[in-house]
Amino acid sequence: MWGVVYQIMAEETGHTTEEIHECCKSMFLPRSLFLGDKEVNTSKSTTILTTAELEDYLRRVRIFAQEQLNCFIPLPNEAPIPF
């Protein structure tokens, strides 16, 4: 995830991989918590996702990268598209 997915997106956008990670979490893993009567918007941690949840998250990130950033992110064991 960090060495391929986020790295490709970071190179395409000029953001750091940490910034990409935070943006993707907020878009694809949002959640709201209530502290007293105050609603706080946050995101779920990727470290607690099940294998199926992580695969779904990465699928959604890849689709976003392709459609919005016009960058290809290969699946594991898939060769990158040559330029």
mmCIF file as gemmi writes it, N, C-alpha and C atoms, coordinates in Angstrom:
data_model
loop_
_atom_site.group_PDB
_atom_site.id
_atom_site.type_symbol
_atom_site.label_atom_id
_atom_site.label_alt_id
_atom_site.label_comp_id
_atom_site.label_asym_id
_atom_site.label_entity_id
_atom_site.label_seq_id
_atom_site.pdbx_PDB_ins_code
_atom_site.Cartn_x
_atom_site.Cartn_y
_atom_site.Cartn_z
_atom_site.occupancy
_atom_site.B_iso_or_equiv
_atom_site.pdbx_formal_charge
_atom_site.auth_seq_id
_atom_site.auth_asym_id
_atom_site.pdbx_PDB_model_num
ATOM 1 N N . MET Axp A 1 ? 0.84 -1.181 0 1 0 ? 1 A 1
ATOM 2 C CA . MET Axp A 1 ? 0 0 0 1 0 ? 1 A 1
ATOM 3 C C . MET Axp A 1 ? 0.889 1.249 0 1 0 ? 1 A 1
ATOM 4 N N . TRP Axp A 2 ? 1.811 1.342 0.936 1 0 ? 2 A 1
ATOM 5 C CA . TRP Axp A 2 ? 2.647 2.531 1.038 1 0 ? 2 A 1
ATOM 6 C C . TRP Axp A 2 ? 3.652 2.636 -0.102 1 0 ? 2 A 1
ATOM 7 N N . GLY Axp A 3 ? 4.275 1.506 -0.463 1 0 ? 3 A 1
ATOM 8 C CA . GLY Axp A 3 ? 5.341 1.534 -1.457 1 0 ? 3 A 1
ATOM 9 C C . GLY Axp A 3 ? 4.872 1.575 -2.897 1 0 ? 3 A 1
ATOM 10 N N . VAL Axp A 4 ? 3.607 1.244 -3.13 1 0 ? 4 A 1
ATOM 11 C CA . VAL Axp A 4 ? 3.1 1.246 -4.501 1 0 ? 4 A 1
ATOM 12 C C . VAL Axp A 4 ? 1.919 2.208 -4.633 1 0 ? 4 A 1
ATOM 13 N N . VAL Axp A 5 ? 0.813 1.894 -3.979 1 0 ? 5 A 1
ATOM 14 C CA . VAL Axp A 5 ? -0.423 2.668 -4.155 1 0 ? 5 A 1
ATOM 15 C C . VAL Axp A 5 ? -0.21 4.138 -3.788 1 0 ? 5 A 1
ATOM 16 N N . TYR Axp A 6 ? 0.176 4.388 -2.567 1 0 ? 6 A 1
ATOM 17 C CA . TYR Axp A 6 ? 0.343 5.778 -2.125 1 0 ? 6 A 1
ATOM 18 C C . TYR Axp A 6 ? 1.515 6.457 -2.825 1 0 ? 6 A 1
ATOM 19 N N . GLN Axp A 7 ? 2.583 5.688 -3.102 1 0 ? 7 A 1
ATOM 20 C CA . GLN Axp A 7 ? 3.751 6.28 -3.766 1 0 ? 7 A 1
ATOM 21 C C . GLN Axp A 7 ? 3.409 6.781 -5.161 1 0 ? 7 A 1
ATOM 22 N N . ILE Axp A 8 ? 2.675 5.978 -5.924 1 0 ? 8 A 1
ATOM 23 C CA . ILE Axp A 8 ? 2.277 6.394 -7.276 1 0 ? 8 A 1
ATOM 24 C C . ILE Axp A 8 ? 1.404 7.644 -7.205 1 0 ? 8 A 1
ATOM 25 N N . MET Axp A 9 ? 0.462 7.656 -6.285 1 0 ? 9 A 1
ATOM 26 C CA . MET Axp A 9 ? -0.423 8.818 -6.148 1 0 ? 9 A 1
ATOM 27 C C . MET Axp A 9 ? 0.352 10.046 -5.692 1 0 ? 9 A 1
ATOM 28 N N . ALA Axp A 10 ? 1.316 9.852 -4.804 1 0 ? 10 A 1
ATOM 29 C CA . ALA Axp A 10 ? 2.13 10.969 -4.329 1 0 ? 10 A 1
ATOM 30 C C . ALA Axp A 10 ? 2.962 11.567 -5.466 1 0 ? 10 A 1
ATOM 31 N N . GLU Axp A 11 ? 3.566 10.703 -6.266 1 0 ? 11 A 1
ATOM 32 C CA . GLU Axp A 11 ? 4.354 11.185 -7.404 1 0 ? 11 A 1
ATOM 33 C C . GLU Axp A 11 ? 3.484 11.934 -8.405 1 0 ? 11 A 1
ATOM 34 N N . GLU Axp A 12 ? 2.266 11.474 -8.59 1 0 ? 12 A 1
ATOM 35 C CA . GLU Axp A 12 ? 1.352 12.126 -9.537 1 0 ? 12 A 1
ATOM 36 C C . GLU Axp A 12 ? 0.878 13.489 -9.034 1 0 ? 12 A 1
ATOM 37 N N . THR Axp A 13 ? 0.65 13.61 -7.729 1 0 ? 13 A 1
ATOM 38 C CA . THR Axp A 13 ? 0.045 14.827 -7.184 1 0 ? 13 A 1
ATOM 39 C C . THR Axp A 13 ? 1.022 15.799 -6.538 1 0 ? 13 A 1
ATOM 40 N N . GLY Axp A 14 ? 2.211 15.323 -6.163 1 0 ? 14 A 1
ATOM 41 C CA . GLY Axp A 14 ? 3.162 16.182 -5.468 1 0 ? 14 A 1
ATOM 42 C C . GLY Axp A 14 ? 2.957 16.213 -3.964 1 0 ? 14 A 1
ATOM 43 N N . HIS Axp A 15 ? 2.021 15.421 -3.468 1 0 ? 15 A 1
ATOM 44 C CA . HIS Axp A 15 ? 1.802 15.323 -2.023 1 0 ? 15 A 1
ATOM 45 C C . HIS Axp A 15 ? 2.665 14.211 -1.454 1 0 ? 15 A 1
ATOM 46 N N . THR Axp A 16 ? 2.83 14.198 -0.137 1 0 ? 16 A 1
ATOM 47 C CA . THR Axp A 16 ? 3.571 13.122 0.501 1 0 ? 16 A 1
ATOM 48 C C . THR Axp A 16 ? 2.687 11.884 0.591 1 0 ? 16 A 1
ATOM 49 N N . THR Axp A 17 ? 3.314 10.746 0.818 1 0 ? 17 A 1
ATOM 50 C CA . THR Axp A 17 ? 2.53 9.522 0.978 1 0 ? 17 A 1
ATOM 51 C C . THR Axp A 17 ? 1.655 9.606 2.223 1 0 ? 17 A 1
ATOM 52 N N . GLU Axp A 18 ? 2.109 10.277 3.256 1 0 ? 18 A 1
ATOM 53 C CA . GLU Axp A 18 ? 1.301 10.443 4.467 1 0 ? 18 A 1
ATOM 54 C C . GLU Axp A 18 ? 0.061 11.296 4.167 1 0 ? 18 A 1
ATOM 55 N N . GLU Axp A 19 ? 0.224 12.351 3.389 1 0 ? 19 A 1
ATOM 56 C CA . GLU Axp A 19 ? -0.926 13.175 3.006 1 0 ? 19 A 1
ATOM 57 C C . GLU Axp A 19 ? -1.922 12.368 2.17 1 0 ? 19 A 1
ATOM 58 N N . ILE Axp A 20 ? -1.396 11.562 1.254 1 0 ? 20 A 1
ATOM 59 C CA . ILE Axp A 20 ? -2.259 10.716 0.431 1 0 ? 20 A 1
ATOM 60 C C . ILE Axp A 20 ? -3.016 9.735 1.314 1 0 ? 20 A 1
ATOM 61 N N . HIS Axp A 21 ? -2.318 9.115 2.259 1 0 ? 21 A 1
ATOM 62 C CA . HIS Axp A 21 ? -2.936 8.164 3.188 1 0 ? 21 A 1
ATOM 63 C C . HIS Axp A 21 ? -4.088 8.816 3.952 1 0 ? 21 A 1
ATOM 64 N N . GLU Axp A 22 ? -3.851 9.985 4.507 1 0 ? 22 A 1
ATOM 65 C CA . GLU Axp A 22 ? -4.888 10.682 5.275 1 0 ? 22 A 1
ATOM 66 C C . GLU Axp A 22 ? -6.081 11.059 4.392 1 0 ? 22 A 1
ATOM 67 N N . CYS Axp A 23 ? -5.817 11.532 3.187 1 0 ? 23 A 1
ATOM 68 C CA . CYS Axp A 23 ? -6.913 11.888 2.267 1 0 ? 23 A 1
ATOM 69 C C . CYS Axp A 23 ? -7.737 10.663 1.896 1 0 ? 23 A 1
ATOM 70 N N . CYS Axp A 24 ? -7.074 9.572 1.573 1 0 ? 24 A 1
ATOM 71 C CA . CYS Axp A 24 ? -7.793 8.352 1.182 1 0 ? 24 A 1
ATOM 72 C C . CYS Axp A 24 ? -8.613 7.807 2.337 1 0 ? 24 A 1
ATOM 73 N N . LYS Axp A 25 ? -8.044 7.824 3.545 1 0 ? 25 A 1
ATOM 74 C CA . LYS Axp A 25 ? -8.807 7.366 4.702 1 0 ? 25 A 1
ATOM 75 C C . LYS Axp A 25 ? -10.045 8.222 4.902 1 0 ? 25 A 1
ATOM 76 N N . SER Axp A 26 ? -9.902 9.531 4.77 1 0 ? 26 A 1
ATOM 77 C CA . SER Axp A 26 ? -11.057 10.404 5.001 1 0 ? 26 A 1
ATOM 78 C C . SER Axp A 26 ? -12.125 10.213 3.921 1 0 ? 26 A 1
ATOM 79 N N . MET Axp A 27 ? -11.723 9.883 2.705 1 0 ? 27 A 1
ATOM 80 C CA . MET Axp A 27 ? -12.692 9.672 1.629 1 0 ? 27 A 1
ATOM 81 C C . MET Axp A 27 ? -13.35 8.295 1.706 1 0 ? 27 A 1
ATOM 82 N N . PHE Axp A 28 ? -12.566 7.268 2.049 1 0 ? 28 A 1
ATOM 83 C CA . PHE Axp A 28 ? -13.061 5.901 1.924 1 0 ? 28 A 1
ATOM 84 C C . PHE Axp A 28 ? -13.274 5.159 3.247 1 0 ? 28 A 1
ATOM 85 N N . LEU Axp A 29 ? -12.828 5.745 4.351 1 0 ? 29 A 1
ATOM 86 C CA . LEU Axp A 29 ? -13.032 5.128 5.664 1 0 ? 29 A 1
ATOM 87 C C . LEU Axp A 29 ? -13.556 6.148 6.682 1 0 ? 29 A 1
ATOM 88 N N . PRO Axp A 30 ? -14.503 6.981 6.287 1 0 ? 30 A 1
ATOM 89 C CA . PRO Axp A 30 ? -14.97 8.014 7.219 1 0 ? 30 A 1
ATOM 90 C C . PRO Axp A 30 ? -15.802 7.419 8.352 1 0 ? 30 A 1
ATOM 91 N N . ARG Axp A 31 ? -15.768 8.085 9.469 1 0 ? 31 A 1
ATOM 92 C CA . ARG Axp A 31 ? -16.655 7.729 10.577 1 0 ? 31 A 1
ATOM 93 C C . ARG Axp A 31 ? -16.834 8.958 11.448 1 0 ? 31 A 1
ATOM 94 N N . SER Axp A 32 ? -17.938 8.976 12.15 1 0 ? 32 A 1
ATOM 95 C CA . SER Axp A 32 ? -18.24 10.071 13.069 1 0 ? 32 A 1
ATOM 96 C C . SER Axp A 32 ? -18.302 9.526 14.481 1 0 ? 32 A 1
ATOM 97 N N . LEU Axp A 33 ? -17.737 10.259 15.389 1 0 ? 33 A 1
ATOM 98 C CA . LEU Axp A 33 ? -17.79 9.921 16.807 1 0 ? 33 A 1
ATOM 99 C C . LEU Axp A 33 ? -18.493 11.05 17.535 1 0 ? 33 A 1
ATOM 100 N N . PHE Axp A 34 ? -19.144 10.723 18.616 1 0 ? 34 A 1
ATOM 101 C CA . PHE Axp A 34 ? -19.772 11.745 19.43 1 0 ? 34 A 1
ATOM 102 C C . PHE Axp A 34 ? -19.062 11.822 20.766 1 0 ? 34 A 1
ATOM 103 N N . LEU Axp A 35 ? -18.597 13.001 21.09 1 0 ? 35 A 1
ATOM 104 C CA . LEU Axp A 35 ? -18 13.284 22.392 1 0 ? 35 A 1
ATOM 105 C C . LEU Axp A 35 ? -18.958 14.239 23.09 1 0 ? 35 A 1
ATOM 106 N N . GLY Axp A 36 ? -19.737 13.692 24.005 1 0 ? 36 A 1
ATOM 107 C CA . GLY Axp A 36 ? -20.811 14.483 24.588 1 0 ? 36 A 1
ATOM 108 C C . GLY Axp A 36 ? -21.816 14.772 23.494 1 0 ? 36 A 1
ATOM 109 N N . ASP Axp A 37 ? -22.108 16.042 23.285 1 0 ? 37 A 1
ATOM 110 C CA . ASP Axp A 37 ? -23.043 16.388 22.21 1 0 ? 37 A 1
ATOM 111 C C . ASP Axp A 37 ? -22.326 16.912 20.966 1 0 ? 37 A 1
ATOM 112 N N . LYS Axp A 38 ? -21.008 16.775 20.924 1 0 ? 38 A 1
ATOM 113 C CA . LYS Axp A 38 ? -20.232 17.244 19.773 1 0 ? 38 A 1
ATOM 114 C C . LYS Axp A 38 ? -19.884 16.073 18.855 1 0 ? 38 A 1
ATOM 115 N N . GLU Axp A 39 ? -20.229 16.219 17.571 1 0 ? 39 A 1
ATOM 116 C CA . GLU Axp A 39 ? -19.88 15.223 16.57 1 0 ? 39 A 1
ATOM 117 C C . GLU Axp A 39 ? -18.49 15.532 16.022 1 0 ? 39 A 1
ATOM 118 N N . VAL Axp A 40 ? -17.643 14.521 16.002 1 0 ? 40 A 1
ATOM 119 C CA . VAL Axp A 40 ? -16.275 14.67 15.501 1 0 ? 40 A 1
ATOM 120 C C . VAL Axp A 40 ? -16.116 13.738 14.304 1 0 ? 40 A 1
ATOM 121 N N . ASN Axp A 41 ? -15.739 14.308 13.173 1 0 ? 41 A 1
ATOM 122 C CA . ASN Axp A 41 ? -15.508 13.505 11.973 1 0 ? 41 A 1
ATOM 123 C C . ASN Axp A 41 ? -14.058 13.042 11.965 1 0 ? 41 A 1
ATOM 124 N N . THR Axp A 42 ? -13.877 11.762 11.77 1 0 ? 42 A 1
ATOM 125 C CA . THR Axp A 42 ? -12.55 11.168 11.764 1 0 ? 42 A 1
ATOM 126 C C . THR Axp A 42 ? -12.551 10.047 10.728 1 0 ? 42 A 1
ATOM 127 N N . SER Axp A 43 ? -11.538 9.231 10.722 1 0 ? 43 A 1
ATOM 128 C CA . SER Axp A 43 ? -11.519 8.093 9.797 1 0 ? 43 A 1
ATOM 129 C C . SER Axp A 43 ? -11.026 6.857 10.518 1 0 ? 43 A 1
ATOM 130 N N . LYS Axp A 44 ? -11.447 5.732 10.014 1 0 ? 44 A 1
ATOM 131 C CA . LYS Axp A 44 ? -11.058 4.439 10.566 1 0 ? 44 A 1
ATOM 132 C C . LYS Axp A 44 ? -9.594 4.175 10.216 1 0 ? 44 A 1
ATOM 133 N N . SER Axp A 45 ? -8.879 3.507 11.086 1 0 ? 45 A 1
ATOM 134 C CA . SER Axp A 45 ? -7.484 3.16 10.822 1 0 ? 45 A 1
ATOM 135 C C . SER Axp A 45 ? -7.403 1.975 9.871 1 0 ? 45 A 1
ATOM 136 N N . THR Axp A 46 ? -6.486 2.021 8.943 1 0 ? 46 A 1
ATOM 137 C CA . THR Axp A 46 ? -6.304 0.895 8.031 1 0 ? 46 A 1
ATOM 138 C C . THR Axp A 46 ? -5.708 -0.312 8.75 1 0 ? 46 A 1
ATOM 139 N N . THR Axp A 47 ? -5.079 -0.107 9.883 1 0 ? 47 A 1
ATOM 140 C CA . THR Axp A 47 ? -4.441 -1.218 10.594 1 0 ? 47 A 1
ATOM 141 C C . THR Axp A 47 ? -5.439 -2.17 11.231 1 0 ? 47 A 1
ATOM 142 N N . ILE Axp A 48 ? -6.69 -1.751 11.386 1 0 ? 48 A 1
ATOM 143 C CA . ILE Axp A 48 ? -7.681 -2.626 12.014 1 0 ? 48 A 1
ATOM 144 C C . ILE Axp A 48 ? -8.648 -3.243 11.009 1 0 ? 48 A 1
ATOM 145 N N . LEU Axp A 49 ? -8.41 -3.008 9.729 1 0 ? 49 A 1
ATOM 146 C CA . LEU Axp A 49 ? -9.284 -3.567 8.7 1 0 ? 49 A 1
ATOM 147 C C . LEU Axp A 49 ? -9.026 -5.059 8.535 1 0 ? 49 A 1
ATOM 148 N N . THR Axp A 50 ? -10.089 -5.789 8.247 1 0 ? 50 A 1
ATOM 149 C CA . THR Axp A 50 ? -9.922 -7.191 7.893 1 0 ? 50 A 1
ATOM 150 C C . THR Axp A 50 ? -9.308 -7.254 6.494 1 0 ? 50 A 1
ATOM 151 N N . THR Axp A 51 ? -8.891 -8.435 6.091 1 0 ? 51 A 1
ATOM 152 C CA . THR Axp A 51 ? -8.323 -8.595 4.748 1 0 ? 51 A 1
ATOM 153 C C . THR Axp A 51 ? -9.334 -8.17 3.683 1 0 ? 51 A 1
ATOM 154 N N . ALA Axp A 52 ? -10.578 -8.575 3.838 1 0 ? 52 A 1
ATOM 155 C CA . ALA Axp A 52 ? -11.622 -8.206 2.872 1 0 ? 52 A 1
ATOM 156 C C . ALA Axp A 52 ? -11.856 -6.695 2.864 1 0 ? 52 A 1
ATOM 157 N N . GLU Axp A 53 ? -11.886 -6.078 4.04 1 0 ? 53 A 1
ATOM 158 C CA . GLU Axp A 53 ? -12.088 -4.628 4.123 1 0 ? 53 A 1
ATOM 159 C C . GLU Axp A 53 ? -10.916 -3.881 3.495 1 0 ? 53 A 1
ATOM 160 N N . LEU Axp A 54 ? -9.695 -4.351 3.729 1 0 ? 54 A 1
ATOM 161 C CA . LEU Axp A 54 ? -8.522 -3.698 3.153 1 0 ? 54 A 1
ATOM 162 C C . LEU Axp A 54 ? -8.529 -3.829 1.634 1 0 ? 54 A 1
ATOM 163 N N . GLU Axp A 55 ? -8.885 -4.986 1.125 1 0 ? 55 A 1
ATOM 164 C CA . GLU Axp A 55 ? -8.965 -5.176 -0.329 1 0 ? 55 A 1
ATOM 165 C C . GLU Axp A 55 ? -10.015 -4.25 -0.939 1 0 ? 55 A 1
ATOM 166 N N . ASP Axp A 56 ? -11.153 -4.096 -0.275 1 0 ? 56 A 1
ATOM 167 C CA . ASP Axp A 56 ? -12.195 -3.195 -0.765 1 0 ? 56 A 1
ATOM 168 C C . ASP Axp A 56 ? -11.707 -1.746 -0.733 1 0 ? 56 A 1
ATOM 169 N N . TYR Axp A 57 ? -11.049 -1.363 0.34 1 0 ? 57 A 1
ATOM 170 C CA . TYR Axp A 57 ? -10.483 -0.017 0.466 1 0 ? 57 A 1
ATOM 171 C C . TYR Axp A 57 ? -9.508 0.251 -0.688 1 0 ? 57 A 1
ATOM 172 N N . LEU Axp A 58 ? -8.572 -0.674 -0.919 1 0 ? 58 A 1
ATOM 173 C CA . LEU Axp A 58 ? -7.583 -0.485 -1.974 1 0 ? 58 A 1
ATOM 174 C C . LEU Axp A 58 ? -8.222 -0.483 -3.36 1 0 ? 58 A 1
ATOM 175 N N . ARG Axp A 59 ? -9.268 -1.277 -3.553 1 0 ? 59 A 1
ATOM 176 C CA . ARG Axp A 59 ? -9.998 -1.256 -4.824 1 0 ? 59 A 1
ATOM 177 C C . ARG Axp A 59 ? -10.583 0.123 -5.068 1 0 ? 59 A 1
ATOM 178 N N . ARG Axp A 60 ? -11.184 0.69 -4.038 1 0 ? 60 A 1
ATOM 179 C CA . ARG Axp A 60 ? -11.79 2.018 -4.168 1 0 ? 60 A 1
ATOM 180 C C . ARG Axp A 60 ? -10.728 3.095 -4.407 1 0 ? 60 A 1
ATOM 181 N N . VAL Axp A 61 ? -9.592 2.97 -3.747 1 0 ? 61 A 1
ATOM 182 C CA . VAL Axp A 61 ? -8.487 3.913 -3.958 1 0 ? 61 A 1
ATOM 183 C C . VAL Axp A 61 ? -7.975 3.814 -5.391 1 0 ? 61 A 1
ATOM 184 N N . ARG Axp A 62 ? -7.805 2.596 -5.896 1 0 ? 62 A 1
ATOM 185 C CA . ARG Axp A 62 ? -7.34 2.417 -7.279 1 0 ? 62 A 1
ATOM 186 C C . ARG Axp A 62 ? -8.315 3.035 -8.285 1 0 ? 62 A 1
ATOM 187 N N . ILE Axp A 63 ? -9.602 2.821 -8.065 1 0 ? 63 A 1
ATOM 188 C CA . ILE Axp A 63 ? -10.609 3.406 -8.957 1 0 ? 63 A 1
ATOM 189 C C . ILE Axp A 63 ? -10.525 4.927 -8.926 1 0 ? 63 A 1
ATOM 190 N N . PHE Axp A 64 ? -10.421 5.503 -7.735 1 0 ? 64 A 1
ATOM 191 C CA . PHE Axp A 64 ? -10.288 6.953 -7.604 1 0 ? 64 A 1
ATOM 192 C C . PHE Axp A 64 ? -9.037 7.443 -8.336 1 0 ? 64 A 1
ATOM 193 N N . ALA Axp A 65 ? -7.914 6.756 -8.131 1 0 ? 65 A 1
ATOM 194 C CA . ALA Axp A 65 ? -6.655 7.17 -8.767 1 0 ? 65 A 1
ATOM 195 C C . ALA Axp A 65 ? -6.786 7.142 -10.284 1 0 ? 65 A 1
ATOM 196 N N . GLN Axp A 66 ? -7.421 6.107 -10.801 1 0 ? 66 A 1
ATOM 197 C CA . GLN Axp A 66 ? -7.599 5.984 -12.251 1 0 ? 66 A 1
ATOM 198 C C . GLN Axp A 66 ? -8.533 7.055 -12.795 1 0 ? 66 A 1
ATOM 199 N N . GLU Axp A 67 ? -9.681 7.239 -12.148 1 0 ? 67 A 1
ATOM 200 C CA . GLU Axp A 67 ? -10.696 8.155 -12.67 1 0 ? 67 A 1
ATOM 201 C C . GLU Axp A 67 ? -10.4 9.622 -12.401 1 0 ? 67 A 1
ATOM 202 N N . GLN Axp A 68 ? -9.852 9.927 -11.245 1 0 ? 68 A 1
ATOM 203 C CA . GLN Axp A 68 ? -9.66 11.332 -10.874 1 0 ? 68 A 1
ATOM 204 C C . GLN Axp A 68 ? -8.241 11.843 -11.102 1 0 ? 68 A 1
ATOM 205 N N . LEU Axp A 69 ? -7.249 10.962 -10.985 1 0 ? 69 A 1
ATOM 206 C CA . LEU Axp A 69 ? -5.853 11.39 -11.121 1 0 ? 69 A 1
ATOM 207 C C . LEU Axp A 69 ? -5.215 10.889 -12.406 1 0 ? 69 A 1
ATOM 208 N N . ASN Axp A 70 ? -5.959 10.041 -13.133 1 0 ? 70 A 1
ATOM 209 C CA . ASN Axp A 70 ? -5.466 9.471 -14.376 1 0 ? 70 A 1
ATOM 210 C C . ASN Axp A 70 ? -4.136 8.738 -14.188 1 0 ? 70 A 1
ATOM 211 N N . CYS Axp A 71 ? -4.022 8.008 -13.077 1 0 ? 71 A 1
ATOM 212 C CA . CYS Axp A 71 ? -2.815 7.215 -12.865 1 0 ? 71 A 1
ATOM 213 C C . CYS Axp A 71 ? -3.186 5.765 -12.587 1 0 ? 71 A 1
ATOM 214 N N . PHE Axp A 72 ? -2.397 4.87 -13.158 1 0 ? 72 A 1
ATOM 215 C CA . PHE Axp A 72 ? -2.63 3.44 -13.041 1 0 ? 72 A 1
ATOM 216 C C . PHE Axp A 72 ? -1.881 2.905 -11.835 1 0 ? 72 A 1
ATOM 217 N N . ILE Axp A 73 ? -2.577 2.154 -11.001 1 0 ? 73 A 1
ATOM 218 C CA . ILE Axp A 73 ? -1.957 1.488 -9.865 1 0 ? 73 A 1
ATOM 219 C C . ILE Axp A 73 ? -2.136 -0.008 -10.086 1 0 ? 73 A 1
ATOM 220 N N . PRO Axp A 74 ? -1.019 -0.726 -10.273 1 0 ? 74 A 1
ATOM 221 C CA . PRO Axp A 74 ? -1.137 -2.154 -10.562 1 0 ? 74 A 1
ATOM 222 C C . PRO Axp A 74 ? -1.591 -2.944 -9.339 1 0 ? 74 A 1
ATOM 223 N N . LEU Axp A 75 ? -2.245 -4.056 -9.611 1 0 ? 75 A 1
ATOM 224 C CA . LEU Axp A 75 ? -2.589 -5.004 -8.558 1 0 ? 75 A 1
ATOM 225 C C . LEU Axp A 75 ? -1.311 -5.723 -8.14 1 0 ? 75 A 1
ATOM 226 N N . PRO Axp A 76 ? -1.297 -6.36 -6.965 1 0 ? 76 A 1
ATOM 227 C CA . PRO Axp A 76 ? -0.119 -7.149 -6.601 1 0 ? 76 A 1
ATOM 228 C C . PRO Axp A 76 ? 0.179 -8.18 -7.695 1 0 ? 76 A 1
ATOM 229 N N . ASN Axp A 77 ? 1.448 -8.358 -7.987 1 0 ? 77 A 1
ATOM 230 C CA . ASN Axp A 77 ? 1.923 -9.298 -9.017 1 0 ? 77 A 1
ATOM 231 C C . ASN Axp A 77 ? 1.494 -8.916 -10.424 1 0 ? 77 A 1
ATOM 232 N N . GLU Axp A 78 ? 1.052 -7.692 -10.634 1 0 ? 78 A 1
ATOM 233 C CA . GLU Axp A 78 ? 0.686 -7.206 -11.959 1 0 ? 78 A 1
ATOM 234 C C . GLU Axp A 78 ? 1.757 -6.236 -12.413 1 0 ? 78 A 1
ATOM 235 N N . ALA Axp A 79 ? 2.198 -6.384 -13.633 1 0 ? 79 A 1
ATOM 236 C CA . ALA Axp A 79 ? 3.24 -5.501 -14.159 1 0 ? 79 A 1
ATOM 237 C C . ALA Axp A 79 ? 2.675 -4.115 -14.401 1 0 ? 79 A 1
ATOM 238 N N . PRO Axp A 80 ? 3.462 -3.086 -14.075 1 0 ? 80 A 1
ATOM 239 C CA . PRO Axp A 80 ? 3.003 -1.724 -14.388 1 0 ? 80 A 1
ATOM 240 C C . PRO Axp A 80 ? 2.919 -1.531 -15.906 1 0 ? 80 A 1
ATOM 241 N N . ILE Axp A 81 ? 2.092 -0.606 -16.32 1 0 ? 81 A 1
ATOM 242 C CA . ILE Axp A 81 ? 1.959 -0.278 -17.737 1 0 ? 81 A 1
ATOM 243 C C . ILE Axp A 81 ? 3.218 0.463 -18.174 1 0 ? 81 A 1
ATOM 244 N N . PRO Axp A 82 ? 3.896 -0.024 -19.208 1 0 ? 82 A 1
ATOM 245 C CA . PRO Axp A 82 ? 5.105 0.678 -19.673 1 0 ? 82 A 1
ATOM 246 C C . PRO Axp A 82 ? 4.76 2.012 -20.319 1 0 ? 82 A 1
ATOM 247 N N . PHE Axp A 83 ? 5.636 2.964 -20.137 1 0 ? 83 A 1
ATOM 248 C CA . PHE Axp A 83 ? 5.428 4.303 -20.729 1 0 ? 83 A 1
ATOM 249 C C . PHE Axp A 83 ? 6.28 4.487 -21.938 1 0 ? 83 A 1
